[in-house]
Amino acid sequence: MRIVFALVLVLLFGQSSVFAEELTLKIFFTDSPDKLEEALATSVDHTPTIETPRKIKRNQLVHAGFAVSGFKINSEHRLCLDLDVKVIDPNGKLVLAKEPLIKDHRVISQENGQLILDGLLDFLIEDGDPSGIYQLGARLIDGNKSAYALDSYKIIIDDGVSPQPETR
């Protein structure tokens, strides 16, 4: 009954902060810079759909983006979002650790909804890098909310296999 009531509130009054209370982070990959530009150009009340490959070919450039909801803006409408990332190769070796990779402190009009962080991670497996499953882990820190969120994403480097899109 509570879910139905919350849905009715959203339908009557627009997106409710009830759904935006918990800080969330979702990693996505795309091989299309155009899709990333489209996602960055959308407002916080529109969620873009991006085809996300789980398998990529060697030497195929893909971009990791980061979708956020449940964030807080300060009295000047400024975000205070910092994103740390780590990449682990199929052998368990840490190949990248960047703290922070992205600092998104831009001014926005509202804190309800979802946004794509203003920054990305280019991901390219070159000849000589091991085939298998790479894991990207990310931690988002919201300095305005004194909260953090975690997400991880596994992507497979499978030589000779074309990418399989997944909607995320």
C-alpha positions in Angstrom: 0.0 0.0 0.0 2.9 2.4 0.8 4.3 1.9 -2.7 1.0 2.7 -4.4 0.6 5.8 -2.2 4.1 7.0 -3.1 3.4 6.4 -6.8 0.2 8.4 -6.5 2.2 11.3 -4.9 4.7 11.2 -7.7 2.0 11.2 -10.4 0.2 14.1 -8.7 3.1 16.3 -7.6 6.0 15.2 -9.8 9.2 13.5 -8.7 9.2 13.2 -4.9 12.2 13.5 -2.7 10.9 10.3 -1.1 12.8 8.5 -3.8 15.9 10.7 -3.8 16.8 10.4 -0.1 19.4 7.6 -0.5 22.5 8.6 -2.4 22.9 6.1 -5.3 25.6 5.6 -7.9 25.3 3.6 -11.2 28.3 2.9 -13.5 27.5 2.6 -17.2 29.7 2.0 -20.2 29.1 3.2 -23.7 31.1 3.0 -27.0 29.3 6.1 -28.3 30.5 9.5 -27.3 27.2 10.9 -28.8 25.2 8.9 -26.2 27.3 10.4 -23.4 26.9 13.9 -24.8 23.1 13.3 -24.9 23.1 12.0 -21.3 25.1 15.0 -20.1 22.7 17.4 -21.9 19.6 16.1 -20.2 18.0 17.7 -17.2 17.8 16.1 -13.8 14.1 15.2 -14.4 14.8 13.1 -17.5 16.7 9.7 -17.4 18.4 8.8 -20.6 18.6 5.2 -21.8 22.1 4.0 -22.7 23.0 0.7 -24.3 25.8 -0.7 -22.1 28.2 -3.3 -23.4 29.3 -6.1 -21.0 31.7 -7.5 -23.6 34.1 -5.4 -25.6 36.9 -6.1 -28.2 40.5 -5.5 -27.6 41.5 -1.9 -28.7 37.8 -0.8 -28.6 37.5 2.5 -26.8 34.6 2.7 -24.4 33.7 5.4 -21.9 32.5 4.8 -18.3 30.0 7.3 -17.1 28.4 7.7 -13.7 24.7 8.3 -12.9 23.8 9.8 -9.5 20.6 10.3 -7.6 19.8 11.2 -4.1 22.4 14.0 -4.1 22.1 17.2 -2.1 22.9 20.8 -3.2 24.0 23.5 -0.8 22.3 26.9 -0.2 24.1 28.2 -3.4 22.7 25.3 -5.4 26.2 23.8 -5.8 27.0 20.1 -5.9 29.8 18.7 -3.9 30.3 15.3 -5.5 33.7 13.6 -5.6 34.2 10.2 -7.4 37.1 7.8 -6.6 37.7 4.8 -8.9 39.7 1.6 -9.0 40.2 -0.8 -11.9 41.3 -4.4 -11.3 42.4 -6.7 -14.2 41.6 -10.4 -14.6 44.7 -11.4 -12.7 43.5 -9.4 -9.6 46.1 -6.6 -10.2 45.1 -3.1 -9.4 45.8 -1.2 -12.6 44.2 2.1 -11.8 43.4 4.0 -8.5 42.4 7.6 -8.8 41.1 9.6 -5.8 39.3 11.6 -7.0 38.8 11.0 -10.7 35.9 13.5 -10.9 35.1 16.5 -8.8 31.6 17.7 -9.8 30.9 21.0 -8.0 28.7 22.7 -10.6 25.6 24.8 -9.9 22.2 23.1 -10.7 18.7 24.2 -10.1 17.2 21.3 -8.2 18.3 18.2 -6.3 15.4 15.8 -7.2 16.1 13.5 -10.0 19.2 11.9 -11.6 22.2 13.4 -13.2 25.3 12.2 -15.0 28.5 13.3 -13.4 30.5 15.9 -15.3 33.4 13.7 -16.3 34.1 10.2 -17.5 36.7 7.4 -17.6 38.0 6.3 -21.0 38.6 2.5 -21.0 40.8 0.8 -23.6 42.4 -2.7 -23.3 45.5 -2.8 -25.6 47.5 -5.6 -27.1 49.5 -7.3 -24.3 46.8 -6.7 -21.6 45.2 -9.9 -20.3 41.8 -11.0 -21.7 39.1 -11.8 -19.2 37.0 -9.8 -16.7 38.0 -6.3 -15.6 36.2 -4.8 -12.6 35.7 -1.1 -12.2 34.8 0.0 -8.6 33.7 3.5 -7.7 32.9 5.4 -4.6 30.9 8.6 -4.7 31.2 11.1 -1.8 28.5 13.8 -1.4 30.1 16.5 0.8 26.8 18.4 1.1 25.1 15.3 2.5 28.0 13.7 4.4 27.2 10.4 2.6 28.7 8.0 0.2 27.6 5.4 -2.4 29.4 2.5 -4.0 29.0 0.7 -7.3 31.0 -1.8 -9.4 30.8 -3.0 -12.9 32.4 -6.0 -14.7 33.3 -5.8 -18.3 34.7 -8.7 -20.3 37.5 -8.5 -22.8 36.7 -11.4 -25.1 38.9 -11.4 -28.2 36.8 -12.0 -31.3 33.4 -11.6 -29.7 31.3 -8.6 -30.6 29.8 -6.4 -27.8 26.5 -7.5 -26.3 24.5 -4.4 -25.2 22.6 -4.3 -22.0 20.2 -1.6 -20.9 21.2 -0.2 -17.5 
